[in-house]
Amino acid sequence: MVIFFRSSLLSFIVILLTGCAGLTHDYETPRVNVTSFKSLPREGIAPRFEIGLHIINPNRTPLELEGISYSLNLEGHEVMTGVSNQLPVIEAYGEGDVIIQAGIDLLGSIQLVMGLMSKQRNKFTYSLKAKLDPGGLRPNIYVSREGTINLSDGAKNHH
């Protein structure tokens, strides 16, 4: 009985591993590009931003993103974090855009805001990090971009 149980367990593990390997064998990680990063009209004292991401799905199955989490650093200070689960389905061998809108947490970033206001700076550096969750057994997609932004016209320059 013990031998039967061990061989059954071993067979189950082999089938499970073979099945999992088959699920991700042809899966290619989707590509994500930052297409825009601009300031929005102010509503009060805190600036708001719109971040555009362009996603390319090089796979034969639709990419149904479960969610996205992101953080934004301005001048080296983490000033914005957020999540969203309102994301489009990117069709097989298709492309799609995701727009994230977020405002600065003034309580967590008061030093940065005061510094920007006292120096009357319109340009500053940013660093965006995002994690997209494609769900299932697929690996998460990580995006990291750095650059400068000009608050006076919403222009961007990222690397």
N, C-alpha and C positions, 0 to 999 in steps of 0.2 A: 504494500500500500504506500509506504514511504517512497519507494522508487518510482511508482506511478505519479505521485504528487510532485516529486522533483522534476521528472521529465515533462509533466504537464506545465509546471511553472516555467521551466526553461523554454518550452515551445511557445508559451504565451509571451514571454519577454522578447524572443526572437521575432515573432509576428508583430508585436507592438513597435519594436525598433525599426523593422522593415517598413511598416506602415508610416511611421513618422518621417523616415528618410524620404519616402515617396512623396509626402505632402510638400516638402520644401526643396526637393531636388532641383526643380526648374525655376524656383522662385528667385527673382532678381530684386535687390533692394531698390525701391522707387527713389528717384532723385527729387530733391527739394531745393529750390532757389529762392532767395529773397528778392522780390521784384520791386518792392517799394517800402520806404520807411519815411513817413512824413508826419509833420505836426498837423493837428487839426485845430480849427478855431477854438479858442479858450472858452471854457464855461466856468468862470470864476478865476481863482488865482493859479490853479494847477494846470499845466499843459497836458494835452491828450495827444495820443499818437495812433496812427493807422499803419499796420505792418502787413504787407502783402507777401504771400508765399505762393509759388507756382510748383505744382506737384506733377511729375511725369511717372506714369505707371507702365513699366516695360513688360508686364506680365499678361498671361492669357486669361486671368480672372480679375474681376473688378476689385478695387481697393476700397474696402469699406472701413474707413478710419473710425476707431472707437473714441478717440479723443486726442487732444493736444495739451501739453503743459509747456509753459515758457517762462523765462525770466529775462529782464532787461536791466543792464547796468548802464548808468550815465556817469561819465567822468569817474569810473571805478566804483560807484556806489550802486548797490542793488536797490532799485527804486520801484520795480514793477514785477509782479509775478501773477500768473493767471492760468486758467484752464478753460477749455471749451470742448463740448461734445456735439456741437452743431456744425458738423463738417459734411461736405458733399461726398458722394460716392464718385471715385475716379474710375471710369470704365476701363475695361481691358484694353491695353495699348492706347490709352487715352491720357489726357491732360486736364488739369483743373486748378482753380485758384481758391485760396483761403485768405480771408481778410480778418485780421485780429484788431480790435480797437480796445485800447486800454488807457487808463489815466494813472498818474503818479500817486502813490500813497504818501500824502504829505506828512503824516506822523512819523513814518519810517524814514523820510528823506528830507526833513526840515533843514538840515545842514547844507545839503546840496542846493535846495531851492533858494535859501538865503544867499549862498555863494553866487549863484547865477544872477540873482536880482541885484546884488551889490556891485557886481562887476559889469553888469549890462552886457553880458555875452550873448551872442546869437548862435555861435558855433560851439559844439561840444562833441566828444567821442561817445560812441555807444558800443555795446556788446550784447548781442541777442543769442540766447540759447533756447532751443525748442526740442521737445521730444514728441514725435507722432507715434501713436499706438495703432498699428494695423490690425490688432486683435488676433485671436487664434494662436497658432504656434509660430507666427511670423515674428522676426526680430523687430524691435523698435527702430525708428528712423530718427537719427540725431542731426540737428542743424546748428551750426555755430557761425555767426557772422560778426564782423567788426567794421566800424567806419566812423564817419562824422555826419552830423546833421546840422542844417542851418534852420533855426526856428523862424527866421524872418520870411522865408519863402517856401519852407517845406522840402528844400532840395536835399538830396541824399548822395552819399558817396560811400559805398561799402566794398569790402574785400571778400 
